[in-house]
Amino acid sequence: MVAAIPPGNEKLFRMAVDIAAKSITLNQEETEKIAALAESADALFPAVEGDA
């Protein structure tokens, strides 16, 4: 998972890093369920043509 936290605000960035460090690992069933849900989701930051 990728966070949309810019490193410009040190307090928020550090908070995001601390939260990410406490994250859990998903099992295969959970991963597949999220992948299936993602297929029909709209992108929060859609790709722009020409981006690599």
KAWO-V552189 format. One record per residue. N is the residue number from 1. PHI is phi in radians with two decimals (999 if undefined). OMEGA is omega in whole degrees, -180 to 180 (none if undefined). BURIAL is b if it has 24 or more other C-alpha atoms within 12 Angstrom, else e. Layout:
# KAWO-V552189
N:PHI:OMEGA:BURIAL  N:PHI:OMEGA:BURIAL
This chain:
# KAWO-V552189
1:999:-180:e  2:-2.00:179:e  3:-1.70:178:e  4:-1.75:179:e  5:-1.95:178:e  6:-1.26:-179:e  7:-1.28:-179:e  8:-1.14:178:e  9:-1.80:-173:e  10:-1.03:-179:e  11:-1.12:179:e  12:-1.18:-180:e  13:-1.11:180:e  14:-1.09:178:e  15:-1.08:180:e  16:-1.13:178:e  17:-1.12:179:e  18:-1.10:179:e  19:-1.13:180:e  20:-1.10:180:e  21:-1.14:-179:e  22:-1.68:-176:e  23:-1.19:-179:e  24:-1.89:176:e  25:-1.75:179:e  26:-1.46:174:e  27:-1.46:-176:e  28:-1.05:-179:e  29:-1.11:179:e  30:-1.13:179:e  31:-1.09:180:e  32:-1.14:179:e  33:-1.13:179:e  34:-1.15:178:e  35:-1.08:179:e  36:-1.15:178:e  37:-1.13:-178:e  38:-1.16:-180:e  39:-1.03:-177:e  40:-1.80:-178:e  41:-1.50:174:e  42:-1.43:-180:e  43:-1.20:177:e  44:-1.22:177:e  45:-2.17:-176:e  46:-1.11:179:e  47:-1.15:176:e  48:-1.82:-178:e  49:-0.96:-179:e  50:1.78:175:e  51:-1.31:180:e  52:-1.69:none:e
